């Protein structure tokens, strides 16, 4: 359509993302009434979420509680997220170019229910001072796919966690942490949408450490 002389052309509104009307038939476009209804619902959800966050913050829910640290002995079983993990010892070997390869050895057992989805379990080299300063970069996980080698039935099998650590000097022991996983309802509606989330506890242990002399100069 051409624009009459003297009448400025109407600029098309700019948007970073544009929906081509040809991709969506006009008969399925939401009516203004429906759009307003959904906008009110979204606004209500945002207000509720904000109120929940403020309530948690006011109650100190975002603060890390140091009394949730549970100390265990080497070889003591930690039941966490469907797995039973018992770490007994550690070995460290220097790597070419710096850093250390550390193996945490022990046993693992799959105690989850057949209907549960196995979570990721993190085993970490911990900072000696605070649980909330665990060095996340120096972590290793048991993923859901590992259930193939840890089948149901409570069979205990040897397992080793391999970690690569930089900026660390080995001693007679190494401090290790396991973070809690909790199977819970994560839905806003409470309709039973279950999943694994981080809990509030952590387990710490001091494992005896053996340093293996590298044969690579």
C-alpha positions in Angstrom: 0.0 0.0 0.0 1.4 3.4 -1.0 1.4 6.4 1.3 -0.3 9.6 0.1 2.0 12.6 -0.4 2.5 14.6 2.8 1.4 11.8 5.1 4.3 10.2 7.0 4.6 6.5 6.6 3.7 4.5 9.8 6.8 2.8 11.2 6.5 -0.9 12.0 7.0 -1.6 15.7 10.4 -3.2 16.3 10.8 -6.4 18.3 13.8 -8.5 19.0 11.7 -11.6 18.2 8.8 -11.5 15.8 6.1 -14.2 15.2 5.2 -14.5 11.6 1.4 -14.4 11.4 1.5 -17.0 8.7 2.8 -19.5 11.3 -0.2 -19.1 13.5 -3.8 -19.1 12.1 -5.8 -16.1 13.2 -8.6 -18.3 14.6 -6.2 -19.7 17.3 -4.9 -16.3 18.3 -5.8 -15.6 22.0 -8.5 -13.0 22.4 -7.6 -9.8 24.4 -9.8 -11.1 27.3 -7.8 -14.4 27.4 -4.5 -12.5 27.3 -5.6 -10.3 30.2 -6.7 -13.3 32.2 -3.3 -15.0 31.7 -1.5 -11.8 32.5 -3.4 -11.6 35.9 -2.6 -15.3 36.6 1.1 -14.8 35.9 1.2 -11.6 38.0 -0.5 -13.5 40.9 2.1 -16.3 40.7 4.9 -13.8 40.7 3.5 -12.1 43.8 3.1 -15.4 45.6 6.7 -16.5 44.7 8.1 -13.1 45.8 6.2 -13.4 49.1 7.6 -16.9 49.7 11.1 -15.7 49.0 10.7 -12.8 51.4 9.4 -15.1 54.1 12.3 -17.5 53.6 14.8 -14.7 53.7 13.2 -13.1 56.8 13.4 -16.5 58.6 17.1 -16.9 57.7 16.4 -19.6 55.2 19.2 -18.4 52.9 21.9 -18.7 55.5 24.1 -21.8 55.6 23.7 -23.6 58.9 27.0 -25.0 60.1 25.2 -27.3 62.6 24.0 -29.3 59.7 27.5 -30.8 59.2 27.6 -34.4 60.1 31.1 -35.9 60.7 31.6 -39.6 59.8 34.5 -41.9 60.1 36.3 -43.5 57.1 34.3 -46.6 56.0 31.1 -45.3 57.6 28.1 -45.6 55.3 26.4 -42.4 54.1 22.9 -43.1 52.8 22.2 -40.4 50.3 19.8 -40.1 47.4 19.3 -43.8 46.9 23.0 -44.6 47.2 24.9 -46.0 50.2 28.5 -44.7 49.9 31.3 -45.7 52.2 34.7 -44.0 51.5 37.7 -45.6 53.1 40.9 -44.2 51.8 42.5 -41.8 49.2 45.6 -41.8 47.0 47.2 -38.8 45.3 49.5 -38.7 42.3 51.2 -35.6 40.8 50.2 -34.8 37.2 52.4 -33.5 34.5 52.1 -29.8 34.3 51.0 -29.4 37.9 48.0 -30.4 40.0 47.1 -33.8 41.5 45.0 -36.8 40.5 43.2 -38.0 43.6 41.3 -41.3 43.9 38.8 -41.8 46.7 38.1 -45.5 47.2 35.4 -47.4 49.0 32.1 -49.1 48.3 28.8 -48.1 46.8 25.3 -49.7 46.9 22.1 -48.8 45.1 19.2 -48.8 47.7 16.7 -46.7 45.7 13.2 -47.8 45.0 12.4 -49.0 41.5 10.1 -46.0 40.9 12.7 -43.4 41.9 15.0 -41.6 39.5 18.5 -41.7 40.8 20.0 -38.3 41.5 23.4 -36.9 40.8 25.5 -37.4 44.0 28.5 -35.0 44.5 31.6 -36.1 46.3 33.9 -33.1 46.9 37.2 -32.1 48.3 36.1 -29.9 51.1 37.6 -26.7 52.6 38.6 -27.4 56.2 36.9 -24.3 57.5 33.3 -24.2 56.4 30.9 -26.5 54.6 29.6 -23.7 52.4 33.1 -23.2 51.0 33.4 -26.6 49.5 35.5 -26.4 46.4 32.9 -27.2 43.8 35.4 -27.3 41.0 37.1 -30.3 42.7 34.0 -32.5 42.5 32.9 -35.8 41.0 29.4 -37.2 40.6 27.4 -40.4 40.5 25.0 -39.8 37.7 21.7 -41.5 36.9 23.4 -43.5 34.1 25.6 -45.2 36.7 22.7 -47.2 37.9 23.6 -49.6 35.1 26.7 -50.6 37.1 25.0 -50.2 40.4 21.8 -52.2 39.9 19.0 -52.5 42.4 19.1 -55.2 45.0 21.5 -53.8 47.5 24.7 -55.3 46.0 27.8 -53.6 47.5 30.5 -53.0 44.9 33.9 -51.4 45.0 33.9 -47.8 43.7 36.4 -45.1 43.1 35.9 -41.4 42.6 38.5 -39.7 40.4 39.2 -36.0 41.0 41.7 -33.6 39.5 42.8 -31.0 42.0 44.9 -27.9 41.5 46.4 -25.4 44.1 46.5 -28.1 46.7 49.3 -29.8 48.7 48.7 -33.3 50.0 49.2 -34.3 53.7 48.5 -37.3 55.8 44.7 -36.9 55.3 42.3 -35.3 52.9 38.9 -33.9 53.9 36.0 -35.0 51.8 32.4 -34.0 51.7 29.1 -35.5 50.4 26.2 -33.2 49.8 22.6 -34.3 50.8 20.0 -35.1 48.1 16.3 -35.1 49.1 13.4 -36.8 47.2 10.6 -34.3 47.5 7.6 -32.6 45.9 8.9 -29.7 43.8 5.6 -28.6 42.3 3.8 -25.4 43.2 0.5 -27.1 43.2 1.5 -30.0 45.5 0.3 -32.6 43.0 3.2 -34.8 43.5 5.8 -33.7 41.0 8.7 -35.5 42.7 12.4 -34.8 42.1 15.7 -34.7 43.8 16.9 -31.4 45.3 19.8 -30.3 47.4 19.1 -30.8 51.1 20.4 -28.8 54.1 23.0 -31.3 55.3 26.4 -32.4 54.4 28.7 -35.2 55.5 32.4 -34.7 56.1 35.2 -37.2 56.7 38.9 -37.2 57.0 40.4 -40.0 54.8 43.9 -41.3 55.2 45.9 -40.2 52.1 48.7 -42.1 50.4 50.9 -40.1 48.0 52.1 -42.1 45.0 55.5 -41.0 43.7 55.2 -40.3 39.9 57.6 -42.1 37.7 57.4 -39.2 35.1 59.9 -36.5 35.6 
